[in-house]
Amino acid sequence: MLFIGICCYAKNGVHMNISLTPELERIVDDKVKSGRYASASEVIREGLRLLEEHDALKQQRLAEVRNKIDRGIEQLDRGEGIPGPEARTRLRRSRGVK
């Protein structure tokens, strides 16, 4: 099992040790061997950076869905809704379902 020491950027200089499964260890090792990364720590930092980007994108998409739901509720409040059977027919037609 691979143990990686990562120095946190806290003022007190706390270090964090993480352990990886053999599969993740192999992935990290392969990345370093490829020459793209100089160390296992660089691989882990890149992975965490990508995780942050992924989480931010998920939050953005969630906000977009919530905005669409809010717009739909506002339309329903104004009486602009589509009756259920017609809505189902339109959805089936748009998906190519009979």
N, CA, C and O atoms as a GROMACS GRO file, in nm:
protein
  392
    1MET      N    1   0.085  -0.117   0.000
    1MET     CA    2   0.000   0.000   0.000
    1MET      C    3   0.090   0.124   0.000
    1MET      O    4   0.190   0.127   0.071
    2LEU      N    5   0.055   0.222  -0.077
    2LEU     CA    6   0.132   0.345  -0.092
    2LEU      C    7   0.086   0.445   0.013
    2LEU      O    8  -0.033   0.471   0.028
    3PHE      N    9   0.182   0.501   0.085
    3PHE     CA   10   0.152   0.608   0.180
    3PHE      C   11   0.214   0.735   0.127
    3PHE      O   12   0.332   0.739   0.093
    4ILE      N   13   0.134   0.839   0.121
    4ILE     CA   14   0.181   0.965   0.067
    4ILE      C   15   0.165   1.072   0.174
    4ILE      O   16   0.056   1.088   0.229
    5GLY      N   17   0.271   1.144   0.203
    5GLY     CA   18   0.262   1.256   0.296
    5GLY      C   19   0.228   1.382   0.220
    5GLY      O   20   0.298   1.418   0.125
    6ILE      N   21   0.125   1.448   0.259
    6ILE     CA   22   0.085   1.572   0.193
    6ILE      C   23   0.087   1.682   0.296
    6ILE      O   24   0.024   1.672   0.401
    7CYS      N   25   0.160   1.787   0.268
    7CYS     CA   26   0.166   1.900   0.360
    7CYS      C   27   0.047   1.992   0.334
    7CYS      O   28   0.030   2.045   0.224
    8CYS      N   29  -0.033   2.008   0.435
    8CYS     CA   30  -0.146   2.100   0.422
    8CYS      C   31  -0.093   2.242   0.425
    8CYS      O   32   0.016   2.268   0.476
    9TYR      N   33  -0.169   2.333   0.371
    9TYR     CA   34  -0.129   2.472   0.368
    9TYR      C   35  -0.178   2.548   0.491
    9TYR      O   36  -0.197   2.670   0.487
   10ALA      N   37  -0.198   2.476   0.598
   10ALA     CA   38  -0.240   2.539   0.722
   10ALA      C   39  -0.120   2.606   0.788
   10ALA      O   40  -0.006   2.565   0.766
   11LYS      N   41  -0.146   2.708   0.866
   11LYS     CA   42  -0.038   2.781   0.932
   11LYS      C   43   0.040   2.695   1.029
   11LYS      O   44   0.159   2.719   1.052
   12ASN      N   45  -0.025   2.593   1.086
   12ASN     CA   46   0.044   2.510   1.184
   12ASN      C   47   0.127   2.399   1.118
   12ASN      O   48   0.190   2.321   1.189
   13GLY      N   49   0.129   2.391   0.986
   13GLY     CA   50   0.214   2.295   0.916
   13GLY      C   51   0.175   2.150   0.937
   13GLY      O   52   0.261   2.062   0.935
   14VAL      N   53   0.048   2.124   0.957
   14VAL     CA   54   0.000   1.987   0.978
   14VAL      C   55   0.025   1.904   0.853
   14VAL      O   56   0.005   1.952   0.741
   15HIS      N   57   0.069   1.780   0.872
   15HIS     CA   58   0.088   1.687   0.760
   15HIS      C   59  -0.023   1.585   0.762
   15HIS      O   60  -0.075   1.548   0.867
   16MET      N   61  -0.059   1.539   0.645
   16MET     CA   62  -0.166   1.442   0.631
   16MET      C   63  -0.109   1.321   0.559
   16MET      O   64  -0.043   1.335   0.455
   17ASN      N   65  -0.133   1.204   0.611
   17ASN     CA   66  -0.092   1.082   0.544
   17ASN      C   67  -0.218   1.013   0.491
   17ASN      O   68  -0.318   1.001   0.560
   18ILE      N   69  -0.208   0.969   0.366
   18ILE     CA   70  -0.320   0.898   0.307
   18ILE      C   71  -0.272   0.762   0.260
   18ILE      O   72  -0.155   0.746   0.226
   19SER      N   73  -0.360   0.666   0.260
   19SER     CA   74  -0.326   0.535   0.206
   19SER      C   75  -0.419   0.506   0.090
   19SER      O   76  -0.536   0.542   0.091
   20LEU      N   77  -0.364   0.440  -0.010
   20LEU     CA   78  -0.438   0.411  -0.132
   20LEU      C   79  -0.455   0.261  -0.149
   20LEU      O   80  -0.372   0.182  -0.104
   21THR      N   81  -0.564   0.224  -0.213
   21THR     CA   82  -0.583   0.084  -0.248
   21THR      C   83  -0.476   0.046  -0.351
   21THR      O   84  -0.419   0.134  -0.416
   22PRO      N   85  -0.450  -0.082  -0.368
   22PRO     CA   86  -0.351  -0.123  -0.469
   22PRO      C   87  -0.383  -0.070  -0.609
   22PRO      O   88  -0.293  -0.034  -0.684
   23GLU      N   89  -0.512  -0.067  -0.644
   23GLU     CA   90  -0.550  -0.017  -0.776
   23GLU      C   91  -0.516   0.131  -0.791
   23GLU      O   92  -0.459   0.172  -0.892
   24LEU      N   93  -0.549   0.212  -0.689
   24LEU     CA   94  -0.517   0.355  -0.696
   24LEU      C   95  -0.366   0.377  -0.691
   24LEU      O   96  -0.314   0.467  -0.756
   25GLU      N   97  -0.298   0.295  -0.614
   25GLU     CA   98  -0.152   0.304  -0.608
   25GLU      C   99  -0.092   0.282  -0.746
   25GLU      O  100   0.001   0.352  -0.787
   26ARG      N  101  -0.145   0.182  -0.819
   26ARG     CA  102  -0.096   0.153  -0.954
   26ARG      C  103  -0.121   0.271  -1.047
   26ARG      O  104  -0.036   0.305  -1.129
   27ILE      N  105  -0.237   0.332  -1.034
   27ILE     CA  106  -0.269   0.447  -1.119
   27ILE      C  107  -0.172   0.562  -1.093
   27ILE      O  108  -0.119   0.621  -1.187
   28VAL      N  109  -0.149   0.591  -0.966
   28VAL     CA  110  -0.056   0.698  -0.931
   28VAL      C  111   0.083   0.665  -0.984
   28VAL      O  112   0.149   0.750  -1.044
   29ASP      N  113   0.127   0.542  -0.962
   29ASP     CA  114   0.259   0.500  -1.007
   29ASP      C  115   0.272   0.511  -1.159
   29ASP      O  116   0.374   0.557  -1.210
   30ASP      N  117   0.167   0.468  -1.231
   30ASP     CA  118   0.169   0.479  -1.378
   30ASP      C  119   0.179   0.624  -1.423
   30ASP      O  120   0.250   0.655  -1.519
   31LYS      N  121   0.108   0.713  -1.354
   31LYS     CA  122   0.114   0.855  -1.390
   31LYS      C  123   0.255   0.911  -1.372
   31LYS      O  124   0.304   0.986  -1.457
   32VAL      N  125   0.319   0.874  -1.263
   32VAL     CA  126   0.456   0.922  -1.238
   32VAL      C  127   0.551   0.861  -1.341
   32VAL      O  128   0.636   0.932  -1.396
   33LYS      N  129   0.537   0.732  -1.368
   33LYS     CA  130   0.624   0.665  -1.466
   33LYS      C  131   0.606   0.722  -1.606
   33LYS      O  132   0.699   0.716  -1.688
   34SER      N  133   0.490   0.777  -1.636
   34SER     CA  134   0.466   0.833  -1.769
   34SER      C  135   0.550   0.958  -1.793
   34SER      O  136   0.570   1.000  -1.908
   35GLY      N  137   0.600   1.017  -1.686
   35GLY     CA  138   0.680   1.138  -1.698
   35GLY      C  139   0.598   1.265  -1.692
   35GLY      O  140   0.654   1.375  -1.687
   36ARG      N  141   0.469   1.252  -1.692
   36ARG     CA  142   0.384   1.371  -1.687
   36ARG      C  143   0.388   1.436  -1.549
   36ARG      O  144   0.371   1.558  -1.537
   37TYR      N  145   0.411   1.356  -1.447
   37TYR     CA  146   0.417   1.406  -1.309
   37TYR      C  147   0.550   1.366  -1.249
   37TYR      O  148   0.601   1.257  -1.275
   38ALA      N  149   0.607   1.454  -1.169
   38ALA     CA  150   0.737   1.428  -1.108
   38ALA      C  151   0.726   1.344  -0.981
   38ALA      O  152   0.823   1.281  -0.940
   39SER      N  153   0.608   1.344  -0.920
   39SER     CA  154   0.594   1.270  -0.794
   39SER      C  155   0.449   1.229  -0.772
   39SER      O  156   0.357   1.277  -0.839
   40ALA      N  157   0.432   1.138  -0.677
   40ALA     CA  158   0.297   1.095  -0.640
   40ALA      C  159   0.218   1.213  -0.585
   40ALA      O  160   0.097   1.222  -0.608
   41SER      N  161   0.283   1.302  -0.513
   41SER     CA  162   0.214   1.419  -0.457
   41SER      C  163   0.156   1.507  -0.567
   41SER      O  164   0.047   1.561  -0.552
   42GLU      N  165   0.229   1.521  -0.677
   42GLU     CA  166   0.178   1.600  -0.789
   42GLU      C  167   0.052   1.535  -0.847
   42GLU      O  168  -0.043   1.604  -0.883
   43VAL      N  169   0.052   1.403  -0.857
   43VAL     CA  170  -0.065   1.331  -0.909
   43VAL      C  171  -0.184   1.356  -0.818
   43VAL      O  172  -0.294   1.384  -0.865
   44ILE      N  173  -0.163   1.344  -0.688
   44ILE     CA  174  -0.272   1.363  -0.592
   44ILE      C  175  -0.322   1.506  -0.597
   44ILE      O  176  -0.443   1.529  -0.594
   45ARG      N  177  -0.232   1.604  -0.604
   45ARG     CA  178  -0.275   1.745  -0.612
   45ARG      C  179  -0.359   1.770  -0.737
   45ARG      O  180  -0.461   1.839  -0.731
   46GLU      N  181  -0.316   1.713  -0.850
   46GLU     CA  182  -0.392   1.729  -0.975
   46GLU      C  183  -0.529   1.664  -0.961
   46GLU      O  184  -0.630   1.719  -1.006
   47GLY      N  185  -0.533   1.548  -0.901
   47GLY     CA  186  -0.661   1.480  -0.880
   47GLY      C  187  -0.754   1.562  -0.793
   47GLY      O  188  -0.874   1.570  -0.821
   48LEU      N  189  -0.702   1.623  -0.689
   48LEU     CA  190  -0.785   1.705  -0.602
   48LEU      C  191  -0.832   1.832  -0.673
   48LEU      O  192  -0.945   1.876  -0.653
   49ARG      N  193  -0.744   1.890  -0.755
   49ARG     CA  194  -0.784   2.008  -0.832
   49ARG      C  195  -0.899   1.972  -0.927
   49ARG      O  196  -0.996   2.047  -0.939
   50LEU      N  197  -0.887   1.858  -0.994
   50LEU     CA  198  -0.992   1.814  -1.085
   50LEU      C  199  -1.121   1.783  -1.010
   50LEU      O  200  -1.230   1.808  -1.061
   51LEU      N  201  -1.110   1.729  -0.891
   51LEU     CA  202  -1.228   1.702  -0.808
   51LEU      C  203  -1.298   1.833  -0.773
   51LEU      O  204  -1.421   1.840  -0.776
   52GLU      N  205  -1.222   1.935  -0.741
   52GLU     CA  206  -1.281   2.067  -0.712
   52GLU      C  207  -1.354   2.120  -0.835
   52GLU      O  208  -1.466   2.172  -0.824
   53GLU      N  209  -1.292   2.109  -0.953
   53GLU     CA  210  -1.356   2.154  -1.077
   53GLU      C  211  -1.485   2.075  -1.101
   53GLU      O  212  -1.588   2.133  -1.138
   54HIS      N  213  -1.480   1.945  -1.081
   54HIS     CA  214  -1.596   1.859  -1.100
   54HIS      C  215  -1.709   1.899  -1.006
   54HIS      O  216  -1.824   1.909  -1.048
   55ASP      N  217  -1.676   1.922  -0.879
   55ASP     CA  218  -1.777   1.962  -0.782
   55ASP      C  219  -1.839   2.097  -0.818
   55ASP      O  220  -1.960   2.116  -0.804
   56ALA      N  221  -1.756   2.190  -0.864
   56ALA     CA  222  -1.807   2.322  -0.903
   56ALA      C  223  -1.902   2.309  -1.023
   56ALA      O  224  -2.004   2.377  -1.028
   57LEU      N  225  -1.867   2.223  -1.118
   57LEU     CA  226  -1.952   2.202  -1.235
   57LEU      C  227  -2.085   2.139  -1.194
   57LEU      O  228  -2.190   2.177  -1.246
   58LYS      N  229  -2.080   2.043  -1.102
   58LYS     CA  230  -2.204   1.982  -1.053
   58LYS      C  231  -2.292   2.086  -0.985
   58LYS      O  232  -2.414   2.085  -1.004
   59GLN      N  233  -2.233   2.175  -0.908
   59GLN     CA  234  -2.311   2.279  -0.841
   59GLN      C  235  -2.372   2.375  -0.943
   59GLN      O  236  -2.485   2.419  -0.926
   60GLN      N  237  -2.296   2.406  -1.047
   60GLN     CA  238  -2.348   2.494  -1.153
   60GLN      C  239  -2.466   2.429  -1.224
   60GLN      O  240  -2.567   2.494  -1.249
   61ARG      N  241  -2.453   2.300  -1.255
   61ARG     CA  242  -2.562   2.229  -1.323
   61ARG      C  243  -2.685   2.219  -1.233
   61ARG      O  244  -2.798   2.233  -1.280
   62LEU      N  245  -2.662   2.196  -1.105
   62LEU     CA  246  -2.773   2.189  -1.010
   62LEU      C  247  -2.846   2.323  -1.003
   62LEU      O  248  -2.969   2.327  -0.999
   63ALA      N  249  -2.770   2.432  -1.001
   63ALA     CA  250  -2.831   2.565  -0.998
   63ALA      C  251  -2.914   2.589  -1.125
   63ALA      O  252  -3.021   2.648  -1.119
   64GLU      N  253  -2.863   2.542  -1.240
   64GLU     CA  254  -2.937   2.558  -1.366
   64GLU      C  255  -3.068   2.480  -1.362
   64GLU      O  256  -3.172   2.529  -1.407
   65VAL      N  257  -3.063   2.358  -1.310
   65VAL     CA  258  -3.186   2.277  -1.301
   65VAL      C  259  -3.285   2.344  -1.207
   65VAL      O  260  -3.405   2.351  -1.237
   66ARG      N  261  -3.237   2.394  -1.094
   66ARG     CA  262  -3.326   2.462  -1.000
   66ARG      C  263  -3.390   2.585  -1.064
   66ARG      O  264  -3.507   2.613  -1.042
   67ASN      N  265  -3.312   2.660  -1.143
   67ASN     CA  266  -3.367   2.776  -1.212
   67ASN      C  267  -3.476   2.736  -1.310
   67ASN      O  268  -3.579   2.802  -1.320
   68LYS      N  269  -3.454   2.625  -1.383
   68LYS     CA  270  -3.556   2.577  -1.477
   68LYS      C  271  -3.682   2.535  -1.402
   68LYS      O  272  -3.793   2.563  -1.446
   69ILE      N  273  -3.665   2.470  -1.290
   69ILE     CA  274  -3.781   2.430  -1.209
   69ILE      C  275  -3.856   2.553  -1.161
   69ILE      O  276  -3.979   2.558  -1.168
   70ASP      N  277  -3.783   2.653  -1.114
   70ASP     CA  278  -3.847   2.777  -1.067
   70ASP      C  279  -3.924   2.844  -1.180
   70ASP      O  280  -4.036   2.891  -1.159
   71ARG      N  281  -3.864   2.848  -1.302
   71ARG     CA  282  -3.935   2.908  -1.416
   71ARG      C  283  -4.061   2.829  -1.448
   71ARG      O  284  -4.165   2.887  -1.478
   72GLY      N  285  -4.053   2.697  -1.441
   72GLY     CA  286  -4.169   2.613  -1.467
   72GLY      C  287  -4.279   2.636  -1.365
   72GLY      O  288  -4.397   2.643  -1.401
   73ILE      N  289  -4.243   2.649  -1.239
   73ILE     CA  290  -4.342   2.675  -1.135
   73ILE      C  291  -4.408   2.811  -1.158
   73ILE      O  292  -4.529   2.826  -1.141
   74GLU      N  293  -4.328   2.910  -1.196
   74GLU     CA  294  -4.383   3.043  -1.225
   74GLU      C  295  -4.481   3.036  -1.342
   74GLU      O  296  -4.586   3.100  -1.340
   75GLN      N  297  -4.446   2.958  -1.444
   75GLN     CA  298  -4.536   2.942  -1.558
   75GLN      C  299  -4.667   2.876  -1.516
   75GLN      O  300  -4.775   2.916  -1.559
   76LEU      N  301  -4.657   2.774  -1.431
   76LEU     CA  302  -4.778   2.709  -1.382
   76LEU      C  303  -4.862   2.806  -1.300
   76LEU      O  304  -4.985   2.806  -1.312
   77ASP      N  305  -4.798   2.887  -1.219
   77ASP     CA  306  -4.871   2.986  -1.139
   77ASP      C  307  -4.946   3.086  -1.228
   77ASP      O  308  -5.050   3.137  -1.189
   78ARG      N  309  -4.892   3.113  -1.348
   78ARG     CA  310  -4.958   3.205  -1.441
   78ARG      C  311  -5.060   3.133  -1.527
   78ARG      O  312  -5.122   3.194  -1.614
   79GLY      N  313  -5.079   3.004  -1.505
   79GLY     CA  314  -5.176   2.928  -1.583
   79GLY      C  315  -5.125   2.885  -1.719
   79GLY      O  316  -5.204   2.854  -1.808
   80GLU      N  317  -4.995   2.883  -1.736
   80GLU     CA  318  -4.937   2.849  -1.865
   80GLU      C  319  -4.898   2.701  -1.875
   80GLU      O  320  -4.819   2.664  -1.961
   81GLY      N  321  -4.951   2.619  -1.789
   81GLY     CA  322  -4.916   2.478  -1.788
   81GLY      C  323  -4.980   2.400  -1.901
   81GLY      O  324  -5.071   2.448  -1.967
   82ILE      N  325  -4.932   2.280  -1.921
   82ILE     CA  326  -4.986   2.189  -2.022
   82ILE      C  327  -5.055   2.076  -1.946
   82ILE      O  328  -4.998   2.022  -1.851
   83PRO      N  329  -5.176   2.041  -1.985
   83PRO     CA  330  -5.244   1.930  -1.918
   83PRO      C  331  -5.159   1.802  -1.920
   83PRO      O  332  -5.086   1.777  -2.016
   84GLY      N  333  -5.168   1.724  -1.815
   84GLY     CA  334  -5.086   1.604  -1.800
   84GLY      C  335  -5.084   1.512  -1.919
   84GLY      O  336  -4.976   1.477  -1.965
   85PRO      N  337  -5.200   1.470  -1.972
   85PRO     CA  338  -5.197   1.378  -2.087
   85PRO      C  339  -5.124   1.436  -2.208
   85PRO      O  340  -5.052   1.366  -2.278
   86GLU      N  341  -5.144   1.566  -2.232
   86GLU     CA  342  -5.076   1.629  -2.346
   86GLU      C  343  -4.926   1.634  -2.320
   86GLU      O  344  -4.847   1.611  -2.412
   87ALA      N  345  -4.886   1.665  -2.196
   87ALA     CA  346  -4.744   1.670  -2.162
   87ALA      C  347  -4.678   1.534  -2.183
   87ALA      O  348  -4.568   1.524  -2.238
   88ARG      N  349  -4.747   1.427  -2.140
   88ARG     CA  350  -4.693   1.292  -2.159
   88ARG      C  351  -4.679   1.259  -2.308
   88ARG      O  352  -4.579   1.201  -2.350
   89THR      N  353  -4.780   1.297  -2.387
   89THR     CA  354  -4.775   1.272  -2.532
   89THR      C  355  -4.656   1.344  -2.593
   89THR      O  356  -4.582   1.286  -2.673
   90ARG      N  357  -4.636   1.471  -2.556
   90ARG     CA  358  -4.523   1.548  -2.610
   90ARG      C  359  -4.389   1.485  -2.570
   90ARG      O  360  -4.298   1.474  -2.652
   91LEU      N  361  -4.378   1.442  -2.443
   91LEU     CA  362  -4.253   1.382  -2.397
   91LEU      C  363  -4.225   1.251  -2.471
   91LEU      O  364  -4.112   1.226  -2.513
   92ARG      N  365  -4.329   1.169  -2.487
   92ARG     CA  366  -4.310   1.044  -2.560
   92ARG      C  367  -4.269   1.070  -2.704
   92ARG      O  368  -4.180   1.004  -2.756
   93ARG      N  369  -4.335   1.167  -2.767
   93ARG     CA  370  -4.303   1.201  -2.906
   93ARG      C  371  -4.159   1.251  -2.917
   93ARG      O  372  -4.089   1.213  -3.011
   94SER      N  373  -4.114   1.332  -2.826
   94SER     CA  374  -3.978   1.386  -2.833
   94SER      C  375  -3.873   1.278  -2.808
   94SER      O  376  -3.759   1.291  -2.853
   95ARG      N  377  -3.910   1.172  -2.737
   95ARG     CA  378  -3.818   1.062  -2.711
   95ARG      C  379  -3.832   0.950  -2.812
   95ARG      O  380  -3.757   0.853  -2.809
   96GLY      N  381  -3.928   0.963  -2.904
   96GLY     CA  382  -3.950   0.861  -3.004
   96GLY      C  383  -4.020   0.738  -2.950
   96GLY      O  384  -4.010   0.630  -3.009
   97VAL      N  385  -4.090   0.753  -2.838
   97VAL     CA  386  -4.164   0.642  -2.776
   97VAL      C  387  -4.310   0.652  -2.817
   97VAL      O  388  -4.367   0.760  -2.821
   98LYS      N  389  -4.370   0.536  -2.848
   98LYS     CA  390  -4.510   0.535  -2.890
   98LYS      C  391  -4.600   0.506  -2.773
   98LYS      O  392  -4.722   0.502  -2.789
   0.00000   0.00000   0.00000
